[in-house]
Amino acid sequence: MTRYGNVQVQITVQNGKITSADVLQVPMNDRHDQMINSSAVPVYNQEAVSAQSAQIDVVSGATFTWDGYTQSLQSAIDQAHL
């Protein structure tokens, strides 16, 4: 959760590895949110698969999304027992 709203990440795991990461929920309250999140979320999804962890770099201007994303991603990783 960010101060602007919830972020929910879903991962797909095959053979003990993250094969995809998808955002199910992200704040899109206004044009600013839409602009930032539409560019940052795909980067975060790619980085999650590459890193195989929640240790991913922040996209400039999307720090609040990054915070919510990494928290949700870590929760998904924990639930998958990775």
PyMOL Python script that loads the backbone (N, CA, C, O; Angstrom):
from pymol import cmd

cmd.read_pdbstr("""\
ATOM      1  N   MET A   1       0.845  -1.180   0.000  1.00  0.00           N
ATOM      2  CA  MET A   1       0.000   0.000   0.000  1.00  0.00           C
ATOM      3  C   MET A   1       0.889   1.241   0.000  1.00  0.00           C
ATOM      4  O   MET A   1       1.888   1.320   0.715  1.00  0.00           O
ATOM      5  N   THR A   2       0.499   2.180  -0.806  1.00  0.00           N
ATOM      6  CA  THR A   2       1.191   3.467  -0.815  1.00  0.00           C
ATOM      7  C   THR A   2       0.243   4.510  -0.245  1.00  0.00           C
ATOM      8  O   THR A   2      -0.923   4.217   0.020  1.00  0.00           O
ATOM      9  N   ARG A   3       0.730   5.704  -0.060  1.00  0.00           N
ATOM     10  CA  ARG A   3      -0.169   6.739   0.452  1.00  0.00           C
ATOM     11  C   ARG A   3      -1.185   7.158  -0.603  1.00  0.00           C
ATOM     12  O   ARG A   3      -2.134   7.881  -0.299  1.00  0.00           O
ATOM     13  N   TYR A   4      -0.991   6.709  -1.838  1.00  0.00           N
ATOM     14  CA  TYR A   4      -1.925   7.026  -2.916  1.00  0.00           C
ATOM     15  C   TYR A   4      -2.891   5.887  -3.219  1.00  0.00           C
ATOM     16  O   TYR A   4      -3.846   6.074  -3.974  1.00  0.00           O
ATOM     17  N   GLY A   5      -2.660   4.717  -2.646  1.00  0.00           N
ATOM     18  CA  GLY A   5      -3.549   3.579  -2.876  1.00  0.00           C
ATOM     19  C   GLY A   5      -2.790   2.262  -2.868  1.00  0.00           C
ATOM     20  O   GLY A   5      -1.579   2.222  -2.655  1.00  0.00           O
ATOM     21  N   ASN A   6      -3.526   1.194  -3.104  1.00  0.00           N
ATOM     22  CA  ASN A   6      -2.968  -0.152  -3.053  1.00  0.00           C
ATOM     23  C   ASN A   6      -2.200  -0.510  -4.316  1.00  0.00           C
ATOM     24  O   ASN A   6      -2.520  -0.067  -5.419  1.00  0.00           O
ATOM     25  N   VAL A   7      -1.181  -1.327  -4.111  1.00  0.00           N
ATOM     26  CA  VAL A   7      -0.456  -1.947  -5.215  1.00  0.00           C
ATOM     27  C   VAL A   7      -0.482  -3.444  -4.944  1.00  0.00           C
ATOM     28  O   VAL A   7      -0.104  -3.890  -3.861  1.00  0.00           O
ATOM     29  N   GLN A   8      -0.929  -4.218  -5.925  1.00  0.00           N
ATOM     30  CA  GLN A   8      -0.984  -5.670  -5.771  1.00  0.00           C
ATOM     31  C   GLN A   8      -0.262  -6.320  -6.942  1.00  0.00           C
ATOM     32  O   GLN A   8      -0.565  -6.053  -8.105  1.00  0.00           O
ATOM     33  N   VAL A   9       0.700  -7.178  -6.613  1.00  0.00           N
ATOM     34  CA  VAL A   9       1.509  -7.862  -7.615  1.00  0.00           C
ATOM     35  C   VAL A   9       1.233  -9.358  -7.544  1.00  0.00           C
ATOM     36  O   VAL A   9       1.145  -9.937  -6.461  1.00  0.00           O
ATOM     37  N   GLN A  10       1.098  -9.969  -8.709  1.00  0.00           N
ATOM     38  CA  GLN A  10       0.928 -11.420  -8.814  1.00  0.00           C
ATOM     39  C   GLN A  10       2.120 -11.967  -9.586  1.00  0.00           C
ATOM     40  O   GLN A  10       2.523 -11.404 -10.604  1.00  0.00           O
ATOM     41  N   ILE A  11       2.683 -13.071  -9.094  1.00  0.00           N
ATOM     42  CA  ILE A  11       3.789 -13.695  -9.816  1.00  0.00           C
ATOM     43  C   ILE A  11       3.368 -15.073 -10.300  1.00  0.00           C
ATOM     44  O   ILE A  11       2.492 -15.716  -9.721  1.00  0.00           O
ATOM     45  N   THR A  12       4.012 -15.510 -11.372  1.00  0.00           N
ATOM     46  CA  THR A  12       3.871 -16.873 -11.860  1.00  0.00           C
ATOM     47  C   THR A  12       5.208 -17.552 -11.625  1.00  0.00           C
ATOM     48  O   THR A  12       6.261 -17.010 -11.961  1.00  0.00           O
ATOM     49  N   VAL A  13       5.154 -18.752 -11.041  1.00  0.00           N
ATOM     50  CA  VAL A  13       6.369 -19.481 -10.697  1.00  0.00           C
ATOM     51  C   VAL A  13       6.348 -20.833 -11.403  1.00  0.00           C
ATOM     52  O   VAL A  13       5.350 -21.552 -11.355  1.00  0.00           O
ATOM     53  N   GLN A  14       7.448 -21.170 -12.052  1.00  0.00           N
ATOM     54  CA  GLN A  14       7.623 -22.486 -12.659  1.00  0.00           C
ATOM     55  C   GLN A  14       9.008 -22.994 -12.301  1.00  0.00           C
ATOM     56  O   GLN A  14      10.005 -22.288 -12.454  1.00  0.00           O
ATOM     57  N   ASN A  15       9.054 -24.236 -11.821  1.00  0.00           N
ATOM     58  CA  ASN A  15      10.325 -24.862 -11.442  1.00  0.00           C
ATOM     59  C   ASN A  15      11.124 -24.006 -10.468  1.00  0.00           C
ATOM     60  O   ASN A  15      12.348 -23.910 -10.565  1.00  0.00           O
ATOM     61  N   GLY A  16      10.411 -23.385  -9.524  1.00  0.00           N
ATOM     62  CA  GLY A  16      11.069 -22.605  -8.488  1.00  0.00           C
ATOM     63  C   GLY A  16      11.597 -21.254  -8.917  1.00  0.00           C
ATOM     64  O   GLY A  16      12.366 -20.628  -8.189  1.00  0.00           O
ATOM     65  N   LYS A  17      11.187 -20.790 -10.110  1.00  0.00           N
ATOM     66  CA  LYS A  17      11.645 -19.484 -10.594  1.00  0.00           C
ATOM     67  C   LYS A  17      10.458 -18.620 -10.984  1.00  0.00           C
ATOM     68  O   LYS A  17       9.443 -19.115 -11.473  1.00  0.00           O
ATOM     69  N   ILE A  18      10.602 -17.327 -10.759  1.00  0.00           N
ATOM     70  CA  ILE A  18       9.577 -16.372 -11.183  1.00  0.00           C
ATOM     71  C   ILE A  18       9.669 -16.245 -12.699  1.00  0.00           C
ATOM     72  O   ILE A  18      10.706 -15.862 -13.239  1.00  0.00           O
ATOM     73  N   THR A  19       8.570 -16.572 -13.379  1.00  0.00           N
ATOM     74  CA  THR A  19       8.555 -16.482 -14.843  1.00  0.00           C
ATOM     75  C   THR A  19       7.810 -15.247 -15.331  1.00  0.00           C
ATOM     76  O   THR A  19       7.999 -14.809 -16.466  1.00  0.00           O
ATOM     77  N   SER A  20       6.961 -14.686 -14.470  1.00  0.00           N
ATOM     78  CA  SER A  20       6.300 -13.426 -14.817  1.00  0.00           C
ATOM     79  C   SER A  20       5.839 -12.734 -13.550  1.00  0.00           C
ATOM     80  O   SER A  20       5.612 -13.363 -12.516  1.00  0.00           O
ATOM     81  N   ALA A  21       5.709 -11.428 -13.658  1.00  0.00           N
ATOM     82  CA  ALA A  21       5.164 -10.598 -12.583  1.00  0.00           C
ATOM     83  C   ALA A  21       4.166  -9.655 -13.230  1.00  0.00           C
ATOM     84  O   ALA A  21       4.460  -9.026 -14.247  1.00  0.00           O
ATOM     85  N   ASP A  22       2.995  -9.561 -12.639  1.00  0.00           N
ATOM     86  CA  ASP A  22       1.933  -8.721 -13.183  1.00  0.00           C
ATOM     87  C   ASP A  22       1.298  -7.915 -12.062  1.00  0.00           C
ATOM     88  O   ASP A  22       1.109  -8.414 -10.953  1.00  0.00           O
ATOM     89  N   VAL A  23       0.977  -6.680 -12.357  1.00  0.00           N
ATOM     90  CA  VAL A  23       0.299  -5.825 -11.390  1.00  0.00           C
ATOM     91  C   VAL A  23      -1.202  -5.980 -11.567  1.00  0.00           C
ATOM     92  O   VAL A  23      -1.738  -5.771 -12.656  1.00  0.00           O
ATOM     93  N   LEU A  24      -1.872  -6.349 -10.486  1.00  0.00           N
ATOM     94  CA  LEU A  24      -3.323  -6.482 -10.503  1.00  0.00           C
ATOM     95  C   LEU A  24      -3.999  -5.192 -10.085  1.00  0.00           C
ATOM     96  O   LEU A  24      -5.129  -4.910 -10.484  1.00  0.00           O
ATOM     97  N   GLN A  25      -3.294  -4.406  -9.274  1.00  0.00           N
ATOM     98  CA  GLN A  25      -3.863  -3.154  -8.776  1.00  0.00           C
ATOM     99  C   GLN A  25      -2.739  -2.152  -8.558  1.00  0.00           C
ATOM    100  O   GLN A  25      -1.698  -2.476  -7.986  1.00  0.00           O
ATOM    101  N   VAL A  26      -2.970  -0.926  -9.026  1.00  0.00           N
ATOM    102  CA  VAL A  26      -2.010   0.160  -8.844  1.00  0.00           C
ATOM    103  C   VAL A  26      -2.804   1.468  -8.869  1.00  0.00           C
ATOM    104  O   VAL A  26      -3.784   1.570  -9.607  1.00  0.00           O
ATOM    105  N   PRO A  27      -2.408   2.457  -8.089  1.00  0.00           N
ATOM    106  CA  PRO A  27      -3.151   3.718  -8.097  1.00  0.00           C
ATOM    107  C   PRO A  27      -3.166   4.367  -9.483  1.00  0.00           C
ATOM    108  O   PRO A  27      -2.124   4.519 -10.122  1.00  0.00           O
ATOM    109  N   MET A  28      -4.335   4.737  -9.925  1.00  0.00           N
ATOM    110  CA  MET A  28      -4.519   5.458 -11.190  1.00  0.00           C
ATOM    111  C   MET A  28      -5.534   6.568 -10.953  1.00  0.00           C
ATOM    112  O   MET A  28      -6.513   6.701 -11.687  1.00  0.00           O
ATOM    113  N   ASN A  29      -5.283   7.368  -9.908  1.00  0.00           N
ATOM    114  CA  ASN A  29      -6.240   8.378  -9.466  1.00  0.00           C
ATOM    115  C   ASN A  29      -6.356   9.577 -10.398  1.00  0.00           C
ATOM    116  O   ASN A  29      -7.409  10.212 -10.467  1.00  0.00           O
ATOM    117  N   ASP A  30      -5.291   9.886 -11.107  1.00  0.00           N
ATOM    118  CA  ASP A  30      -5.308  11.051 -11.994  1.00  0.00           C
ATOM    119  C   ASP A  30      -4.315  10.833 -13.133  1.00  0.00           C
ATOM    120  O   ASP A  30      -3.670   9.787 -13.214  1.00  0.00           O
ATOM    121  N   ARG A  31      -4.201  11.818 -14.003  1.00  0.00           N
ATOM    122  CA  ARG A  31      -3.298  11.680 -15.158  1.00  0.00           C
ATOM    123  C   ARG A  31      -1.844  11.493 -14.736  1.00  0.00           C
ATOM    124  O   ARG A  31      -1.094  10.763 -15.383  1.00  0.00           O
ATOM    125  N   HIS A  32      -1.457  12.144 -13.669  1.00  0.00           N
ATOM    126  CA  HIS A  32      -0.081  12.020 -13.182  1.00  0.00           C
ATOM    127  C   HIS A  32       0.209  10.576 -12.793  1.00  0.00           C
ATOM    128  O   HIS A  32       1.227  10.016 -13.201  1.00  0.00           O
ATOM    129  N   ASP A  33      -0.687   9.963 -11.997  1.00  0.00           N
ATOM    130  CA  ASP A  33      -0.537   8.552 -11.626  1.00  0.00           C
ATOM    131  C   ASP A  33      -0.486   7.673 -12.865  1.00  0.00           C
ATOM    132  O   ASP A  33       0.364   6.789 -12.975  1.00  0.00           O
ATOM    133  N   GLN A  34      -1.390   7.916 -13.789  1.00  0.00           N
ATOM    134  CA  GLN A  34      -1.462   7.104 -15.001  1.00  0.00           C
ATOM    135  C   GLN A  34      -0.169   7.192 -15.799  1.00  0.00           C
ATOM    136  O   GLN A  34       0.332   6.180 -16.289  1.00  0.00           O
ATOM    137  N   MET A  35       0.368   8.392 -15.930  1.00  0.00           N
ATOM    138  CA  MET A  35       1.594   8.594 -16.690  1.00  0.00           C
ATOM    139  C   MET A  35       2.769   7.868 -16.032  1.00  0.00           C
ATOM    140  O   MET A  35       3.513   7.148 -16.698  1.00  0.00           O
ATOM    141  N   ILE A  36       2.928   8.059 -14.737  1.00  0.00           N
ATOM    142  CA  ILE A  36       4.047   7.449 -14.024  1.00  0.00           C
ATOM    143  C   ILE A  36       3.919   5.934 -14.009  1.00  0.00           C
ATOM    144  O   ILE A  36       4.860   5.224 -14.366  1.00  0.00           O
ATOM    145  N   ASN A  37       2.764   5.440 -13.597  1.00  0.00           N
ATOM    146  CA  ASN A  37       2.605   4.002 -13.429  1.00  0.00           C
ATOM    147  C   ASN A  37       2.588   3.246 -14.750  1.00  0.00           C
ATOM    148  O   ASN A  37       3.018   2.095 -14.806  1.00  0.00           O
ATOM    149  N   SER A  38       2.101   3.870 -15.805  1.00  0.00           N
ATOM    150  CA  SER A  38       2.096   3.169 -17.091  1.00  0.00           C
ATOM    151  C   SER A  38       3.509   2.969 -17.631  1.00  0.00           C
ATOM    152  O   SER A  38       3.746   2.052 -18.418  1.00  0.00           O
ATOM    153  N   SER A  39       4.440   3.812 -17.220  1.00  0.00           N
ATOM    154  CA  SER A  39       5.824   3.607 -17.653  1.00  0.00           C
ATOM    155  C   SER A  39       6.638   2.819 -16.630  1.00  0.00           C
ATOM    156  O   SER A  39       7.516   2.048 -17.018  1.00  0.00           O
ATOM    157  N   ALA A  40       6.374   2.990 -15.340  1.00  0.00           N
ATOM    158  CA  ALA A  40       7.171   2.331 -14.303  1.00  0.00           C
ATOM    159  C   ALA A  40       6.809   0.864 -14.109  1.00  0.00           C
ATOM    160  O   ALA A  40       7.697   0.032 -13.924  1.00  0.00           O
ATOM    161  N   VAL A  41       5.532   0.537 -14.146  1.00  0.00           N
ATOM    162  CA  VAL A  41       5.097  -0.830 -13.842  1.00  0.00           C
ATOM    163  C   VAL A  41       5.721  -1.870 -14.782  1.00  0.00           C
ATOM    164  O   VAL A  41       6.196  -2.895 -14.294  1.00  0.00           O
ATOM    165  N   PRO A  42       5.743  -1.659 -16.091  1.00  0.00           N
ATOM    166  CA  PRO A  42       6.397  -2.663 -16.952  1.00  0.00           C
ATOM    167  C   PRO A  42       7.881  -2.862 -16.616  1.00  0.00           C
ATOM    168  O   PRO A  42       8.399  -3.975 -16.707  1.00  0.00           O
ATOM    169  N   VAL A  43       8.551  -1.790 -16.233  1.00  0.00           N
ATOM    170  CA  VAL A  43       9.960  -1.892 -15.834  1.00  0.00           C
ATOM    171  C   VAL A  43      10.067  -2.724 -14.569  1.00  0.00           C
ATOM    172  O   VAL A  43      10.913  -3.615 -14.484  1.00  0.00           O
ATOM    173  N   TYR A  44       9.224  -2.447 -13.588  1.00  0.00           N
ATOM    174  CA  TYR A  44       9.245  -3.214 -12.341  1.00  0.00           C
ATOM    175  C   TYR A  44       8.947  -4.686 -12.603  1.00  0.00           C
ATOM    176  O   TYR A  44       9.582  -5.559 -12.012  1.00  0.00           O
ATOM    177  N   ASN A  45       7.990  -4.970 -13.481  1.00  0.00           N
ATOM    178  CA  ASN A  45       7.664  -6.364 -13.798  1.00  0.00           C
ATOM    179  C   ASN A  45       8.873  -7.084 -14.396  1.00  0.00           C
ATOM    180  O   ASN A  45       9.178  -8.212 -14.008  1.00  0.00           O
ATOM    181  N   GLN A  46       9.554  -6.444 -15.328  1.00  0.00           N
ATOM    182  CA  GLN A  46      10.744  -7.044 -15.947  1.00  0.00           C
ATOM    183  C   GLN A  46      11.855  -7.246 -14.927  1.00  0.00           C
ATOM    184  O   GLN A  46      12.509  -8.289 -14.909  1.00  0.00           O
ATOM    185  N   GLU A  47      12.064  -6.249 -14.085  1.00  0.00           N
ATOM    186  CA  GLU A  47      13.131  -6.341 -13.088  1.00  0.00           C
ATOM    187  C   GLU A  47      12.854  -7.434 -12.065  1.00  0.00           C
ATOM    188  O   GLU A  47      13.783  -8.093 -11.597  1.00  0.00           O
ATOM    189  N   ALA A  48      11.594  -7.634 -11.715  1.00  0.00           N
ATOM    190  CA  ALA A  48      11.242  -8.684 -10.757  1.00  0.00           C
ATOM    191  C   ALA A  48      11.623 -10.051 -11.306  1.00  0.00           C
ATOM    192  O   ALA A  48      12.165 -10.885 -10.580  1.00  0.00           O
ATOM    193  N   VAL A  49      11.345 -10.282 -12.572  1.00  0.00           N
ATOM    194  CA  VAL A  49      11.695 -11.562 -13.197  1.00  0.00           C
ATOM    195  C   VAL A  49      13.214 -11.690 -13.311  1.00  0.00           C
ATOM    196  O   VAL A  49      13.764 -12.753 -13.022  1.00  0.00           O
ATOM    197  N   SER A  50      13.882 -10.648 -13.717  1.00  0.00           N
ATOM    198  CA  SER A  50      15.342 -10.687 -13.860  1.00  0.00           C
ATOM    199  C   SER A  50      16.038 -10.903 -12.525  1.00  0.00           C
ATOM    200  O   SER A  50      16.974 -11.697 -12.432  1.00  0.00           O
ATOM    201  N   ALA A  51      15.585 -10.200 -11.495  1.00  0.00           N
ATOM    202  CA  ALA A  51      16.229 -10.265 -10.181  1.00  0.00           C
ATOM    203  C   ALA A  51      15.847 -11.515  -9.399  1.00  0.00           C
ATOM    204  O   ALA A  51      16.586 -11.948  -8.515  1.00  0.00           O
ATOM    205  N   GLN A  52      14.685 -12.098  -9.727  1.00  0.00           N
ATOM    206  CA  GLN A  52      14.166 -13.240  -8.970  1.00  0.00           C
ATOM    207  C   GLN A  52      14.037 -12.895  -7.484  1.00  0.00           C
ATOM    208  O   GLN A  52      14.183 -13.754  -6.615  1.00  0.00           O
ATOM    209  N   SER A  53      13.760 -11.620  -7.217  1.00  0.00           N
ATOM    210  CA  SER A  53      13.594 -11.150  -5.844  1.00  0.00           C
ATOM    211  C   SER A  53      12.896  -9.796  -5.877  1.00  0.00           C
ATOM    212  O   SER A  53      12.594  -9.255  -6.941  1.00  0.00           O
ATOM    213  N   ALA A  54      12.649  -9.266  -4.681  1.00  0.00           N
ATOM    214  CA  ALA A  54      12.043  -7.937  -4.569  1.00  0.00           C
ATOM    215  C   ALA A  54      13.108  -6.846  -4.503  1.00  0.00           C
ATOM    216  O   ALA A  54      12.789  -5.680  -4.269  1.00  0.00           O
ATOM    217  N   GLN A  55      14.355  -7.215  -4.704  1.00  0.00           N
ATOM    218  CA  GLN A  55      15.460  -6.252  -4.689  1.00  0.00           C
ATOM    219  C   GLN A  55      15.618  -5.663  -6.088  1.00  0.00           C
ATOM    220  O   GLN A  55      16.498  -6.064  -6.850  1.00  0.00           O
ATOM    221  N   ILE A  56      14.747  -4.702  -6.412  1.00  0.00           N
ATOM    222  CA  ILE A  56      14.766  -4.085  -7.735  1.00  0.00           C
ATOM    223  C   ILE A  56      14.992  -2.585  -7.596  1.00  0.00           C
ATOM    224  O   ILE A  56      14.723  -1.992  -6.551  1.00  0.00           O
ATOM    225  N   ASP A  57      15.489  -1.992  -8.664  1.00  0.00           N
ATOM    226  CA  ASP A  57      15.783  -0.557  -8.662  1.00  0.00           C
ATOM    227  C   ASP A  57      14.511   0.266  -8.806  1.00  0.00           C
ATOM    228  O   ASP A  57      13.542  -0.160  -9.434  1.00  0.00           O
ATOM    229  N   VAL A  58      14.537   1.441  -8.218  1.00  0.00           N
ATOM    230  CA  VAL A  58      13.411   2.367  -8.314  1.00  0.00           C
ATOM    231  C   VAL A  58      13.499   3.130  -9.632  1.00  0.00           C
ATOM    232  O   VAL A  58      14.582   3.510 -10.076  1.00  0.00           O
ATOM    233  N   VAL A  59      12.343   3.344 -10.244  1.00  0.00           N
ATOM    234  CA  VAL A  59      12.246   4.182 -11.434  1.00  0.00           C
ATOM    235  C   VAL A  59      12.076   5.617 -10.955  1.00  0.00           C
ATOM    236  O   VAL A  59      11.223   5.893 -10.112  1.00  0.00           O
ATOM    237  N   SER A  60      12.872   6.522 -11.479  1.00  0.00           N
ATOM    238  CA  SER A  60      12.796   7.923 -11.085  1.00  0.00           C
ATOM    239  C   SER A  60      11.376   8.453 -11.236  1.00  0.00           C
ATOM    240  O   SER A  60      10.760   8.314 -12.292  1.00  0.00           O
ATOM    241  N   GLY A  61      10.865   9.059 -10.174  1.00  0.00           N
ATOM    242  CA  GLY A  61       9.518   9.622 -10.186  1.00  0.00           C
ATOM    243  C   GLY A  61       8.444   8.656  -9.739  1.00  0.00           C
ATOM    244  O   GLY A  61       7.287   9.046  -9.580  1.00  0.00           O
ATOM    245  N   ALA A  62       8.809   7.393  -9.532  1.00  0.00           N
ATOM    246  CA  ALA A  62       7.812   6.377  -9.161  1.00  0.00           C
ATOM    247  C   ALA A  62       8.178   5.697  -7.846  1.00  0.00           C
ATOM    248  O   ALA A  62       7.996   4.489  -7.690  1.00  0.00           O
ATOM    249  N   THR A  63       8.690   6.475  -6.914  1.00  0.00           N
ATOM    250  CA  THR A  63       9.147   5.921  -5.641  1.00  0.00           C
ATOM    251  C   THR A  63       8.009   5.320  -4.828  1.00  0.00           C
ATOM    252  O   THR A  63       8.175   4.245  -4.252  1.00  0.00           O
ATOM    253  N   PHE A  64       6.862   5.983  -4.766  1.00  0.00           N
ATOM    254  CA  PHE A  64       5.745   5.446  -3.992  1.00  0.00           C
ATOM    255  C   PHE A  64       5.230   4.153  -4.612  1.00  0.00           C
ATOM    256  O   PHE A  64       4.897   3.212  -3.893  1.00  0.00           O
ATOM    257  N   THR A  65       5.164   4.100  -5.921  1.00  0.00           N
ATOM    258  CA  THR A  65       4.761   2.868  -6.601  1.00  0.00           C
ATOM    259  C   THR A  65       5.778   1.773  -6.324  1.00  0.00           C
ATOM    260  O   THR A  65       5.395   0.636  -6.048  1.00  0.00           O
ATOM    261  N   TRP A  66       7.060   2.090  -6.390  1.00  0.00           N
ATOM    262  CA  TRP A  66       8.125   1.131  -6.110  1.00  0.00           C
ATOM    263  C   TRP A  66       7.974   0.552  -4.712  1.00  0.00           C
ATOM    264  O   TRP A  66       8.102  -0.658  -4.520  1.00  0.00           O
ATOM    265  N   ASP A  67       7.703   1.408  -3.737  1.00  0.00           N
ATOM    266  CA  ASP A  67       7.559   0.955  -2.359  1.00  0.00           C
ATOM    267  C   ASP A  67       6.414  -0.049  -2.239  1.00  0.00           C
ATOM    268  O   ASP A  67       6.593  -1.125  -1.669  1.00  0.00           O
ATOM    269  N   GLY A  68       5.252   0.292  -2.766  1.00  0.00           N
ATOM    270  CA  GLY A  68       4.115  -0.623  -2.724  1.00  0.00           C
ATOM    271  C   GLY A  68       4.368  -1.874  -3.543  1.00  0.00           C
ATOM    272  O   GLY A  68       3.995  -2.974  -3.134  1.00  0.00           O
ATOM    273  N   TYR A  69       5.001  -1.711  -4.701  1.00  0.00           N
ATOM    274  CA  TYR A  69       5.288  -2.843  -5.587  1.00  0.00           C
ATOM    275  C   TYR A  69       6.216  -3.833  -4.892  1.00  0.00           C
ATOM    276  O   TYR A  69       5.934  -5.031  -4.868  1.00  0.00           O
ATOM    277  N   THR A  70       7.313  -3.351  -4.329  1.00  0.00           N
ATOM    278  CA  THR A  70       8.281  -4.265  -3.715  1.00  0.00           C
ATOM    279  C   THR A  70       7.705  -4.954  -2.484  1.00  0.00           C
ATOM    280  O   THR A  70       8.029  -6.112  -2.221  1.00  0.00           O
ATOM    281  N   GLN A  71       6.861  -4.265  -1.729  1.00  0.00           N
ATOM    282  CA  GLN A  71       6.211  -4.909  -0.583  1.00  0.00           C
ATOM    283  C   GLN A  71       5.285  -6.025  -1.044  1.00  0.00           C
ATOM    284  O   GLN A  71       5.311  -7.124  -0.489  1.00  0.00           O
ATOM    285  N   SER A  72       4.468  -5.751  -2.053  1.00  0.00           N
ATOM    286  CA  SER A  72       3.549  -6.757  -2.569  1.00  0.00           C
ATOM    287  C   SER A  72       4.307  -7.898  -3.237  1.00  0.00           C
ATOM    288  O   SER A  72       3.944  -9.064  -3.078  1.00  0.00           O
ATOM    289  N   LEU A  73       5.349  -7.571  -3.978  1.00  0.00           N
ATOM    290  CA  LEU A  73       6.168  -8.600  -4.622  1.00  0.00           C
ATOM    291  C   LEU A  73       6.793  -9.512  -3.580  1.00  0.00           C
ATOM    292  O   LEU A  73       6.785 -10.732  -3.748  1.00  0.00           O
ATOM    293  N   GLN A  74       7.332  -8.949  -2.512  1.00  0.00           N
ATOM    294  CA  GLN A  74       7.939  -9.774  -1.467  1.00  0.00           C
ATOM    295  C   GLN A  74       6.901 -10.677  -0.826  1.00  0.00           C
ATOM    296  O   GLN A  74       7.194 -11.834  -0.522  1.00  0.00           O
ATOM    297  N   SER A  75       5.707 -10.175  -0.617  1.00  0.00           N
ATOM    298  CA  SER A  75       4.628 -10.991  -0.064  1.00  0.00           C
ATOM    299  C   SER A  75       4.302 -12.158  -0.997  1.00  0.00           C
ATOM    300  O   SER A  75       4.119 -13.285  -0.537  1.00  0.00           O
ATOM    301  N   ALA A  76       4.228 -11.896  -2.299  1.00  0.00           N
ATOM    302  CA  ALA A  76       3.953 -12.958  -3.272  1.00  0.00           C
ATOM    303  C   ALA A  76       5.082 -13.988  -3.281  1.00  0.00           C
ATOM    304  O   ALA A  76       4.828 -15.190  -3.370  1.00  0.00           O
ATOM    305  N   ILE A  77       6.315 -13.523  -3.190  1.00  0.00           N
ATOM    306  CA  ILE A  77       7.471 -14.426  -3.146  1.00  0.00           C
ATOM    307  C   ILE A  77       7.411 -15.289  -1.893  1.00  0.00           C
ATOM    308  O   ILE A  77       7.655 -16.494  -1.954  1.00  0.00           O
ATOM    309  N   ASP A  78       7.089 -14.680  -0.766  1.00  0.00           N
ATOM    310  CA  ASP A  78       6.975 -15.427   0.490  1.00  0.00           C
ATOM    311  C   ASP A  78       5.874 -16.481   0.403  1.00  0.00           C
ATOM    312  O   ASP A  78       6.057 -17.610   0.857  1.00  0.00           O
ATOM    313  N   GLN A  79       4.735 -16.115  -0.180  1.00  0.00           N
ATOM    314  CA  GLN A  79       3.626 -17.061  -0.313  1.00  0.00           C
ATOM    315  C   GLN A  79       3.981 -18.222  -1.238  1.00  0.00           C
ATOM    316  O   GLN A  79       3.467 -19.328  -1.075  1.00  0.00           O
ATOM    317  N   ALA A  80       4.855 -17.973  -2.201  1.00  0.00           N
ATOM    318  CA  ALA A  80       5.289 -19.024  -3.124  1.00  0.00           C
ATOM    319  C   ALA A  80       6.441 -19.851  -2.539  1.00  0.00           C
ATOM    320  O   ALA A  80       6.916 -20.797  -3.168  1.00  0.00           O
ATOM    321  N   HIS A  81       6.882 -19.486  -1.338  1.00  0.00           N
ATOM    322  CA  HIS A  81       7.979 -20.179  -0.644  1.00  0.00           C
ATOM    323  C   HIS A  81       9.265 -20.193  -1.468  1.00  0.00           C
ATOM    324  O   HIS A  81       9.953 -21.210  -1.558  1.00  0.00           O
ATOM    325  N   LEU A  82       9.570 -19.053  -2.060  1.00  0.00           N
ATOM    326  CA  LEU A  82      10.813 -18.938  -2.841  1.00  0.00           C
ATOM    327  C   LEU A  82      11.923 -18.356  -1.988  1.00  0.00           C
ATOM    328  O   LEU A  82      13.044 -18.184  -2.468  1.00  0.00           O
TER     329      LEU A  82
END
""", "prot")
cmd.dss("prot")
cmd.show_as("cartoon", "prot")
cmd.util.cbc("prot")
cmd.orient("prot")
